[in-house]
Amino acid sequence: MLPSAELVGYLAAGLTTASFFPQAVKTLRSGDTKAISLGMYALFTSGVALWSLYGLLVNDGPVLAANLITLMPAAIVLQRKIVERR
């Protein structure tokens, strides 16, 4: 018997979200954002925000949950990168 599509979605969302956290935690702990591309992080964070909105609009729980969870540390790292450039 195959797992439900929703279960697969939540598992995929969990794995991709979890894969983001080690680098984000390392960056937040060290405070070093020199190796991070501002353009890439700005695009990434904007994309995550839009995927969150998409998940909300189409009522897709896995997409919404994964992207809201990822958005928090992504926005913090982006903010630190912007502050570092000043």
N, CA, C and O atoms as a GROMACS GRO file, in nm:
protein
  344
    1MET      N    1   0.084  -0.118   0.000
    1MET     CA    2   0.000   0.000   0.000
    1MET      C    3   0.089   0.125   0.000
    1MET      O    4   0.184   0.135   0.078
    2LEU      N    5   0.059   0.218  -0.086
    2LEU     CA    6   0.135   0.341  -0.097
    2LEU      C    7   0.092   0.442   0.009
    2LEU      O    8  -0.025   0.447   0.046
    3PRO      N    9   0.188   0.524   0.058
    3PRO     CA   10   0.150   0.629   0.154
    3PRO      C   11   0.067   0.736   0.084
    3PRO      O   12   0.072   0.749  -0.039
    4SER      N   13  -0.008   0.811   0.161
    4SER     CA   14  -0.089   0.917   0.103
    4SER      C   15   0.000   1.028   0.048
    4SER      O   16   0.112   1.047   0.094
    5ALA      N   17  -0.052   1.099  -0.051
    5ALA     CA   18   0.023   1.210  -0.110
    5ALA      C   19   0.054   1.314  -0.003
    5ALA      O   20   0.162   1.372  -0.004
    6GLU      N   21  -0.038   1.338   0.088
    6GLU     CA   22  -0.014   1.437   0.192
    6GLU      C   23   0.100   1.395   0.285
    6GLU      O   24   0.181   1.478   0.325
    7LEU      N   25   0.106   1.267   0.318
    7LEU     CA   26   0.214   1.218   0.402
    7LEU      C   27   0.348   1.234   0.332
    7LEU      O   28   0.446   1.277   0.392
    8VAL      N   29   0.353   1.199   0.204
    8VAL     CA   30   0.476   1.217   0.126
    8VAL      C   31   0.514   1.365   0.124
    8VAL      O   32   0.632   1.399   0.138
    9GLY      N   33   0.416   1.452   0.107
    9GLY     CA   34   0.441   1.596   0.107
    9GLY      C   35   0.501   1.644   0.239
    9GLY      O   36   0.596   1.721   0.239
   10TYR      N   37   0.445   1.598   0.350
   10TYR     CA   38   0.498   1.638   0.480
   10TYR      C   39   0.639   1.583   0.504
   10TYR      O   40   0.723   1.652   0.561
   11LEU      N   41   0.664   1.460   0.459
   11LEU     CA   42   0.800   1.404   0.473
   11LEU      C   43   0.900   1.482   0.388
   11LEU      O   44   1.009   1.515   0.435
   12ALA      N   45   0.863   1.512   0.265
   12ALA     CA   46   0.952   1.590   0.177
   12ALA      C   47   0.974   1.729   0.235
   12ALA      O   48   1.087   1.778   0.236
   13ALA      N   49   0.869   1.791   0.283
   13ALA     CA   50   0.880   1.925   0.342
   13ALA      C   51   0.971   1.920   0.465
   13ALA      O   52   1.054   2.009   0.484
   14GLY      N   53   0.955   1.818   0.546
   14GLY     CA   54   1.039   1.806   0.666
   14GLY      C   55   1.186   1.790   0.632
   14GLY      O   56   1.271   1.852   0.695
   15LEU      N   57   1.215   1.708   0.532
   15LEU     CA   58   1.354   1.687   0.494
   15LEU      C   59   1.417   1.812   0.433
   15LEU      O   60   1.529   1.848   0.468
   16THR      N   61   1.347   1.878   0.342
   16THR     CA   62   1.406   1.996   0.279
   16THR      C   63   1.419   2.110   0.380
   16THR      O   64   1.515   2.187   0.374
   17THR      N   65   1.324   2.122   0.469
   17THR     CA   66   1.333   2.225   0.573
   17THR      C   67   1.450   2.195   0.667
   17THR      O   68   1.528   2.284   0.700
   18ALA      N   69   1.461   2.070   0.709
   18ALA     CA   70   1.570   2.030   0.799
   18ALA      C   71   1.706   2.051   0.734
   18ALA      O   72   1.803   2.085   0.802
   19SER      N   73   1.715   2.032   0.604
   19SER     CA   74   1.844   2.047   0.535
   19SER      C   75   1.894   2.191   0.538
   19SER      O   76   2.014   2.216   0.527
   20PHE      N   77   1.805   2.285   0.552
   20PHE     CA   78   1.841   2.426   0.554
   20PHE      C   79   1.901   2.468   0.689
   20PHE      O   80   1.986   2.556   0.694
   21PHE      N   81   1.858   2.405   0.796
   21PHE     CA   82   1.891   2.452   0.929
   21PHE      C   83   2.038   2.443   0.970
   21PHE      O   84   2.085   2.536   1.036
   22PRO      N   85   2.115   2.338   0.937
   22PRO     CA   86   2.255   2.337   0.982
   22PRO      C   87   2.335   2.460   0.937
   22PRO      O   88   2.409   2.518   1.016
   23GLN      N   89   2.320   2.501   0.812
   23GLN     CA   90   2.393   2.618   0.764
   23GLN      C   91   2.341   2.746   0.830
   23GLN      O   92   2.419   2.833   0.866
   24ALA      N   93   2.209   2.756   0.845
   24ALA     CA   94   2.152   2.875   0.908
   24ALA      C   95   2.198   2.886   1.053
   24ALA      O   96   2.234   2.995   1.098
   25VAL      N   97   2.197   2.776   1.126
   25VAL     CA   98   2.240   2.778   1.266
   25VAL      C   99   2.388   2.815   1.274
   25VAL      O  100   2.427   2.894   1.360
   26LYS      N  101   2.471   2.758   1.187
   26LYS     CA  102   2.614   2.791   1.186
   26LYS      C  103   2.634   2.940   1.161
   26LYS      O  104   2.716   3.004   1.228
   27THR      N  105   2.561   2.995   1.066
   27THR     CA  106   2.572   3.138   1.034
   27THR      C  107   2.526   3.222   1.152
   27THR      O  108   2.590   3.322   1.186
   28LEU      N  109   2.416   3.185   1.213
   28LEU     CA  110   2.364   3.263   1.326
   28LEU      C  111   2.456   3.256   1.446
   28LEU      O  112   2.474   3.356   1.516
   29ARG      N  113   2.516   3.140   1.471
   29ARG     CA  114   2.607   3.127   1.585
   29ARG      C  115   2.736   3.204   1.564
   29ARG      O  116   2.786   3.271   1.656
   30SER      N  117   2.791   3.195   1.444
   30SER     CA  118   2.920   3.260   1.418
   30SER      C  119   2.905   3.408   1.387
   30SER      O  120   2.997   3.487   1.410
   31GLY      N  121   2.790   3.446   1.337
   31GLY     CA  122   2.769   3.584   1.297
   31GLY      C  123   2.839   3.619   1.166
   31GLY      O  124   2.832   3.734   1.121
   32ASP      N  125   2.905   3.523   1.106
   32ASP     CA  126   2.981   3.546   0.983
   32ASP      C  127   2.892   3.523   0.861
   32ASP      O  128   2.848   3.411   0.834
   33THR      N  129   2.868   3.630   0.788
   33THR     CA  130   2.786   3.620   0.666
   33THR      C  131   2.866   3.660   0.542
   33THR      O  132   2.809   3.679   0.434
   34LYS      N  133   2.998   3.671   0.555
   34LYS     CA  134   3.080   3.716   0.442
   34LYS      C  135   3.068   3.625   0.320
   34LYS      O  136   3.070   3.673   0.207
   35ALA      N  137   3.056   3.495   0.342
   35ALA     CA  138   3.051   3.400   0.230
   35ALA      C  139   2.911   3.386   0.170
   35ALA      O  140   2.893   3.313   0.073
   36ILE      N  141   2.814   3.456   0.226
   36ILE     CA  142   2.676   3.446   0.177
   36ILE      C  143   2.652   3.555   0.072
   36ILE      O  144   2.686   3.671   0.093
   37SER      N  145   2.594   3.516  -0.038
   37SER     CA  146   2.557   3.611  -0.142
   37SER      C  147   2.428   3.683  -0.101
   37SER      O  148   2.326   3.619  -0.077
   38LEU      N  149   2.434   3.815  -0.094
   38LEU     CA  150   2.315   3.892  -0.059
   38LEU      C  151   2.204   3.870  -0.162
   38LEU      O  152   2.088   3.852  -0.125
   39GLY      N  153   2.240   3.872  -0.290
   39GLY     CA  154   2.139   3.852  -0.394
   39GLY      C  155   2.072   3.716  -0.384
   39GLY      O  156   1.950   3.707  -0.394
   40MET      N  157   2.151   3.612  -0.363
   40MET     CA  158   2.094   3.478  -0.350
   40MET      C  159   2.001   3.469  -0.230
   40MET      O  160   1.891   3.415  -0.240
   41TYR      N  161   2.046   3.522  -0.116
   41TYR     CA  162   1.965   3.512   0.005
   41TYR      C  163   1.839   3.595  -0.004
   41TYR      O  164   1.734   3.555   0.047
   42ALA      N  165   1.847   3.711  -0.069
   42ALA     CA  166   1.728   3.794  -0.088
   42ALA      C  167   1.627   3.720  -0.177
   42ALA      O  168   1.507   3.719  -0.148
   43LEU      N  169   1.675   3.660  -0.285
   43LEU     CA  170   1.586   3.584  -0.373
   43LEU      C  171   1.529   3.462  -0.302
   43LEU      O  172   1.410   3.433  -0.314
   44PHE      N  173   1.614   3.391  -0.229
   44PHE     CA  174   1.570   3.272  -0.157
   44PHE      C  175   1.461   3.306  -0.055
   44PHE      O  176   1.357   3.240  -0.050
   45THR      N  177   1.486   3.408   0.026
   45THR     CA  178   1.390   3.447   0.129
   45THR      C  179   1.259   3.495   0.068
   45THR      O  180   1.152   3.464   0.119
   46SER      N  181   1.268   3.570  -0.040
   46SER     CA  182   1.146   3.615  -0.111
   46SER      C  183   1.070   3.496  -0.166
   46SER      O  184   0.947   3.490  -0.156
   47GLY      N  185   1.142   3.400  -0.223
   47GLY     CA  186   1.078   3.280  -0.276
   47GLY      C  187   1.009   3.199  -0.168
   47GLY      O  188   0.897   3.151  -0.187
   48VAL      N  189   1.075   3.184  -0.053
   48VAL     CA  190   1.016   3.111   0.060
   48VAL      C  191   0.889   3.183   0.107
   48VAL      O  192   0.789   3.118   0.138
   49ALA      N  193   0.893   3.315   0.113
   49ALA     CA  194   0.774   3.391   0.153
   49ALA      C  195   0.659   3.369   0.054
   49ALA      O  196   0.544   3.352   0.094
   50LEU      N  197   0.692   3.370  -0.074
   50LEU     CA  198   0.588   3.348  -0.176
   50LEU      C  199   0.536   3.205  -0.174
   50LEU      O  200   0.416   3.184  -0.194
   51TRP      N  201   0.622   3.106  -0.150
   51TRP     CA  202   0.574   2.968  -0.137
   51TRP      C  203   0.482   2.955  -0.016
   51TRP      O  204   0.385   2.880  -0.019
   52SER      N  205   0.514   3.028   0.091
   52SER     CA  206   0.425   3.027   0.208
   52SER      C  207   0.287   3.081   0.171
   52SER      O  208   0.185   3.023   0.206
   53LEU      N  209   0.286   3.192   0.099
   53LEU     CA  210   0.160   3.250   0.054
   53LEU      C  211   0.085   3.154  -0.037
   53LEU      O  212  -0.036   3.137  -0.025
   54TYR      N  213   0.157   3.090  -0.127
   54TYR     CA  214   0.096   2.991  -0.217
   54TYR      C  215   0.031   2.878  -0.135
   54TYR      O  216  -0.084   2.841  -0.159
   55GLY      N  217   0.107   2.824  -0.040
   55GLY     CA  218   0.054   2.717   0.044
   55GLY      C  219  -0.072   2.758   0.116
   55GLY      O  220  -0.165   2.679   0.130
   56LEU      N  221  -0.077   2.882   0.161
   56LEU     CA  222  -0.196   2.935   0.227
   56LEU      C  223  -0.312   2.947   0.129
   56LEU      O  224  -0.425   2.907   0.160
   57LEU      N  225  -0.285   3.002   0.011
   57LEU     CA  226  -0.390   3.026  -0.088
   57LEU      C  227  -0.453   2.897  -0.140
   57LEU      O  228  -0.573   2.892  -0.166
   58VAL      N  229  -0.371   2.792  -0.157
   58VAL     CA  230  -0.425   2.667  -0.211
   58VAL      C  231  -0.451   2.564  -0.101
   58VAL      O  232  -0.486   2.449  -0.129
   59ASN      N  233  -0.434   2.608   0.024
   59ASN     CA  234  -0.460   2.521   0.139
   59ASN      C  235  -0.376   2.394   0.133
   59ASN      O  236  -0.426   2.284   0.152
   60ASP      N  237  -0.246   2.412   0.106
   60ASP     CA  238  -0.152   2.300   0.099
   60ASP      C  239  -0.066   2.302   0.225
   60ASP      O  240   0.031   2.376   0.235
   61GLY      N  241  -0.105   2.218   0.321
   61GLY     CA  242  -0.038   2.215   0.451
   61GLY      C  243   0.112   2.192   0.446
   61GLY      O  244   0.187   2.266   0.509
   62PRO      N  245   0.160   2.090   0.371
   62PRO     CA  246   0.304   2.066   0.368
   62PRO      C  247   0.383   2.186   0.313
   62PRO      O  248   0.488   2.221   0.368
   63VAL      N  249   0.335   2.247   0.208
   63VAL     CA  250   0.403   2.362   0.148
   63VAL      C  251   0.403   2.478   0.246
   63VAL      O  252   0.505   2.544   0.265
   64LEU      N  253   0.290   2.504   0.306
   64LEU     CA  254   0.277   2.615   0.401
   64LEU      C  255   0.368   2.594   0.522
   64LEU      O  256   0.444   2.684   0.560
   65ALA      N  257   0.361   2.477   0.583
   65ALA     CA  258   0.438   2.450   0.704
   65ALA      C  259   0.588   2.459   0.679
   65ALA      O  260   0.661   2.525   0.753
   66ALA      N  261   0.634   2.392   0.574
   66ALA     CA  262   0.778   2.390   0.546
   66ALA      C  263   0.831   2.531   0.522
   66ALA      O  264   0.938   2.567   0.571
   67ASN      N  265   0.758   2.607   0.446
   67ASN     CA  266   0.808   2.740   0.411
   67ASN      C  267   0.796   2.840   0.524
   67ASN      O  268   0.882   2.928   0.536
   68LEU      N  269   0.695   2.830   0.605
   68LEU     CA  270   0.687   2.920   0.722
   68LEU      C  271   0.800   2.891   0.820
   68LEU      O  272   0.858   2.983   0.877
   69ILE      N  273   0.831   2.763   0.838
   69ILE     CA  274   0.939   2.726   0.929
   69ILE      C  275   1.073   2.775   0.874
   69ILE      O  276   1.157   2.824   0.950
   70THR      N  277   1.094   2.760   0.744
   70THR     CA  278   1.219   2.802   0.682
   70THR      C  279   1.231   2.954   0.676
   70THR      O  280   1.341   3.008   0.683
   71LEU      N  281   1.120   3.022   0.663
   71LEU     CA  282   1.120   3.168   0.648
   71LEU      C  283   1.181   3.238   0.770
   71LEU      O  284   1.250   3.338   0.754
   72MET      N  285   1.155   3.186   0.888
   72MET     CA  286   1.204   3.254   1.008
   72MET      C  287   1.356   3.267   1.010
   72MET      O  288   1.406   3.379   1.015
   73PRO      N  289   1.432   3.157   1.006
   73PRO     CA  290   1.578   3.174   1.010
   73PRO      C  291   1.632   3.238   0.882
   73PRO      O  292   1.733   3.308   0.887
   74ALA      N  293   1.568   3.214   0.768
   74ALA     CA  294   1.615   3.277   0.644
   74ALA      C  295   1.606   3.428   0.654
   74ALA      O  296   1.698   3.499   0.612
   75ALA      N  297   1.498   3.478   0.710
   75ALA     CA  298   1.481   3.623   0.724
   75ALA      C  299   1.583   3.680   0.822
   75ALA      O  300   1.634   3.790   0.803
   76ILE      N  301   1.613   3.606   0.927
   76ILE     CA  302   1.712   3.652   1.025
   76ILE      C  303   1.851   3.658   0.962
   76ILE      O  304   1.923   3.756   0.980
   77VAL      N  305   1.889   3.553   0.889
   77VAL     CA  306   2.020   3.552   0.822
   77VAL      C  307   2.027   3.665   0.720
   77VAL      O  308   2.129   3.734   0.710
   78LEU      N  309   1.920   3.685   0.644
   78LEU     CA  310   1.917   3.794   0.546
   78LEU      C  311   1.934   3.929   0.614
   78LEU      O  312   2.010   4.013   0.567
   79GLN      N  313   1.865   3.949   0.723
   79GLN     CA  314   1.876   4.075   0.797
   79GLN      C  315   2.019   4.097   0.845
   79GLN      O  316   2.072   4.208   0.836
   80ARG      N  317   2.082   3.991   0.895
   80ARG     CA  318   2.222   4.004   0.941
   80ARG      C  319   2.316   4.033   0.826
   80ARG      O  320   2.412   4.109   0.841
   81LYS      N  321   2.289   3.973   0.710
   81LYS     CA  322   2.373   4.000   0.593
   81LYS      C  323   2.360   4.145   0.550
   81LYS      O  324   2.459   4.209   0.517
   82ILE      N  325   2.238   4.198   0.552
   82ILE     CA  326   2.216   4.337   0.514
   82ILE      C  327   2.287   4.430   0.612
   82ILE      O  328   2.351   4.527   0.570
   83VAL      N  329   2.277   4.402   0.741
   83VAL     CA  330   2.343   4.484   0.843
   83VAL      C  331   2.495   4.478   0.827
   83VAL      O  332   2.563   4.580   0.841
   84GLU      N  333   2.548   4.360   0.796
   84GLU     CA  334   2.693   4.344   0.780
   84GLU      C  335   2.745   4.427   0.662
   84GLU      O  336   2.856   4.479   0.668
   85ARG      N  337   2.666   4.440   0.557
   85ARG     CA  338   2.710   4.516   0.438
   85ARG      C  339   2.718   4.665   0.464
   85ARG      O  340   2.790   4.736   0.393
   86ARG      N  341   2.648   4.713   0.564
   86ARG     CA  342   2.649   4.857   0.594
   86ARG      C  343   2.769   4.892   0.665
   86ARG      O  344   2.788   5.009   0.699
   0.00000   0.00000   0.00000
